[in-house]
Amino acid sequence: MTALIVGASGQVGGLLLARWRARGGKAVGTAFRHGRPGLRSLDVRDAGAVAGLVAEVRPEVVFLPGAMTHVDYAEEHPEECRAVNVAGTAHLARAVRGTGAVLVHFSTEHVFPDGPDPYPEEASCAPRSVYAQSKAEAESVLRDLLPDRHLILRTSWVYGPEEQGKNFVYRAVATLRRGERLVVPADQYGQPTYSPDLADAALDLVAAGRRGTFHAVGPAFLTRLAFAERIAAAFGLDAGLIRGVPTATLGQAAPRPLNIRLRRGKLQAALGRDPIRGPDAALAALRKDSAGLLGSAA
Ligand SMILES: NC(=O)c1ccc[n+]([C@@H]2O[C@H](COP(=O)([O-])OP(=O)(O)OC[C@H]3O[C@@H](n4cnc5c(N)ncnc54)[C@H](OP(=O)(O)O)[C@@H]3O)[C@@H](O)[C@H]2O)c1
């Protein structure tokens, strides 16, 4: 099977590309600003380029981890965010519509408002930020244009091995290794999700012929402060440098949800296992597997 991975220079996309190939599949990956050898260049805002690449590669599966993911930048550049995350998704969906390919999209827990109970997949969206709104609209685009051939994985707080070294664990490890104070919100709860497990879950859903929307998040539900403390413990770093503060004091451009929890049972039922490790096992694996990368982040 041939896959096209749009956003293969990113955290999740890089793992999808490597793991798809490791399973014996053919794959073409794309980059936007962080090109590297072996990746094609693609801006999803260019409908003609998107259609041309799909026609050339003729994928049976298209993964779309590519997106504008910087939540605060998106808040201050709403048109650019919509052009990438909404129009870009539509360009890809239209390009694959007549081909029979399935399109796999990655969305976020931010499509929901804060709430006391875990959200099931079918709960109504009510996004608050520009980024979250764009992801909710992208989901709608896929359900409209590819009603029977989309997979949407909503995820949260993704971390793991990453060439660009920008996820929270890398930044936390680098800061603590320098002996600097790490300031994190103490009132934001989330479900840290280990990226290799997320990538494998996506590949397994495709292999099982699944379609529709799935929540793909880790088993722990904890504050950013508690997660930072787990990171410090896993990497043998000084947790005393971590300072938890209220989100309201951070001056972030985009509103942040404080308490959104995604229900996890549907993905486990579909795969017959719990595919995503908790933070302690995942951080131990990350420390072991990416000593070089995390070393260079320090
Ligand atoms: N990371 C999280 O905590 C998290 C949480 C919930 C949901 N998600 C969703 O999961 C997906 C993957 O996240 P990630 O952490 O892997 O993101 P990431 O590391 O920021 O990667 C984003 C990818 O999108 C590409 N891209 C950006 N603008 C583009 C454009 N105009 N045209 C084509 N490609 C473009 C980037 O290319 P260059 O780097 O080459 O510019 C990069 O490959 C995203 O859809 C995100 O919204 C992530």
The ligand as an SDF file (V2000), in Angstrom:
LIG
                    3D

 48 52  0  0  0  0  0  0  0  0999 V2000
    1.2690   18.3000   19.4140 N   0  0  0  0  0  0  0  0  0  0  0  0
    0.1720   18.2590   20.1700 C   0  0  0  0  0  0  0  0  0  0  0  0
    0.2330   18.3410   21.4130 O   0  0  0  0  0  0  0  0  0  0  0  0
   -1.1820   18.0720   19.5140 C   0  0  0  0  0  0  0  0  0  0  0  0
   -2.3160   18.0170   20.3410 C   0  0  0  0  0  0  0  0  0  0  0  0
   -3.5610   17.8530   19.7260 C   0  0  0  0  0  0  0  0  0  0  0  0
   -3.6480   17.7570   18.3430 C   0  0  0  0  0  0  0  0  0  0  0  0
   -2.5260   17.8310   17.5780 N   0  0  0  0  0  0  0  0  0  0  0  0
   -2.6470   17.7440   16.1180 C   0  0  0  0  0  0  0  0  0  0  0  0
   -1.8510   16.6550   15.6780 O   0  0  0  0  0  0  0  0  0  0  0  0
   -1.2710   16.9560   14.4140 C   0  0  0  0  0  0  0  0  0  0  0  0
    0.2280   16.7010   14.4490 C   0  0  0  0  0  0  0  0  0  0  0  0
    0.8240   17.5230   15.4460 O   0  0  0  0  0  0  0  0  0  0  0  0
    2.3980   17.6550   15.5400 P   0  0  0  0  0  0  0  0  0  0  0  0
    2.7370   17.8580   16.9660 O   0  0  0  0  0  0  0  0  0  0  0  0
    3.0550   16.5740   14.7700 O   0  0  0  0  0  0  0  0  0  0  0  0
    2.6120   19.0450   14.7760 O   0  0  0  0  0  0  0  0  0  0  0  0
    3.9900   19.7050   14.2660 P   0  0  0  0  0  0  0  0  0  0  0  0
    5.1520   18.9860   14.8240 O   0  0  0  0  0  0  0  0  0  0  0  0
    3.8510   21.1740   14.5090 O   0  0  0  0  0  0  0  0  0  0  0  0
    3.9770   19.4250   12.7010 O   0  0  0  0  0  0  0  0  0  0  0  0
    3.1450   20.1580   11.8440 C   0  0  0  0  0  0  0  0  0  0  0  0
    3.4680   19.7500   10.4270 C   0  0  0  0  0  0  0  0  0  0  0  0
    2.6320   20.5250    9.5470 O   0  0  0  0  0  0  0  0  0  0  0  0
    3.4440   21.0330    8.5030 C   0  0  0  0  0  0  0  0  0  0  0  0
    2.8390   22.2490    7.9630 N   0  0  0  0  0  0  0  0  0  0  0  0
    2.6630   23.4270    8.5810 C   0  0  0  0  0  0  0  0  0  0  0  0
    2.0940   24.3040    7.7360 N   0  0  0  0  0  0  0  0  0  0  0  0
    1.9050   23.6600    6.5690 C   0  0  0  0  0  0  0  0  0  0  0  0
    1.3850   24.0220    5.2960 C   0  0  0  0  0  0  0  0  0  0  0  0
    0.9270   25.2690    5.0470 N   0  0  0  0  0  0  0  0  0  0  0  0
    1.3420   23.0950    4.3040 N   0  0  0  0  0  0  0  0  0  0  0  0
    1.8010   21.8330    4.5260 C   0  0  0  0  0  0  0  0  0  0  0  0
    2.3180   21.4150    5.6940 N   0  0  0  0  0  0  0  0  0  0  0  0
    2.3720   22.3270    6.7050 C   0  0  0  0  0  0  0  0  0  0  0  0
    4.7820   21.2910    9.1670 C   0  0  0  0  0  0  0  0  0  0  0  0
    5.7940   21.3990    8.1870 O   0  0  0  0  0  0  0  0  0  0  0  0
    7.1930   22.2010    8.4950 P   0  0  0  0  0  0  0  0  0  0  0  0
    7.5830   21.8860    9.9150 O   0  0  0  0  0  0  0  0  0  0  0  0
    8.1210   21.6230    7.4600 O   0  0  0  0  0  0  0  0  0  0  0  0
    6.8900   23.6580    8.2760 O   0  0  0  0  0  0  0  0  0  0  0  0
    4.9160   20.0200   10.0090 C   0  0  0  0  0  0  0  0  0  0  0  0
    5.3860   18.9620    9.2150 O   0  0  0  0  0  0  0  0  0  0  0  0
   -1.6590   18.3990   14.1050 C   0  0  0  0  0  0  0  0  0  0  0  0
   -2.7450   18.4010   13.2050 O   0  0  0  0  0  0  0  0  0  0  0  0
   -2.1030   18.9690   15.4310 C   0  0  0  0  0  0  0  0  0  0  0  0
   -3.1010   19.9740   15.2610 O   0  0  0  0  0  0  0  0  0  0  0  0
   -1.2900   17.9800   18.1380 C   0  0  0  0  0  0  0  0  0  0  0  0
  1  2  1  0
  2  3  2  0
  2  4  1  0
  4  5  1  0
  4 48  2  0
  5  6  2  0
  6  7  1  0
  7  8  2  0
  8  9  1  0
  8 48  1  0
  9 10  1  0
  9 46  1  0
 10 11  1  0
 11 12  1  0
 11 44  1  0
 12 13  1  0
 13 14  1  0
 14 15  2  0
 14 16  1  0
 14 17  1  0
 17 18  1  0
 18 19  2  0
 18 20  1  0
 18 21  1  0
 21 22  1  0
 22 23  1  0
 23 24  1  0
 23 42  1  0
 24 25  1  0
 25 26  1  0
 25 36  1  0
 26 27  1  0
 26 35  1  0
 27 28  2  0
 28 29  1  0
 29 30  1  0
 29 35  2  0
 30 31  1  0
 30 32  2  0
 32 33  1  0
 33 34  2  0
 34 35  1  0
 36 37  1  0
 36 42  1  0
 37 38  1  0
 38 39  2  0
 38 40  1  0
 38 41  1  0
 42 43  1  0
 44 45  1  0
 44 46  1  0
 46 47  1  0
M  CHG  2   8   1  16  -1
M  END
$$$$
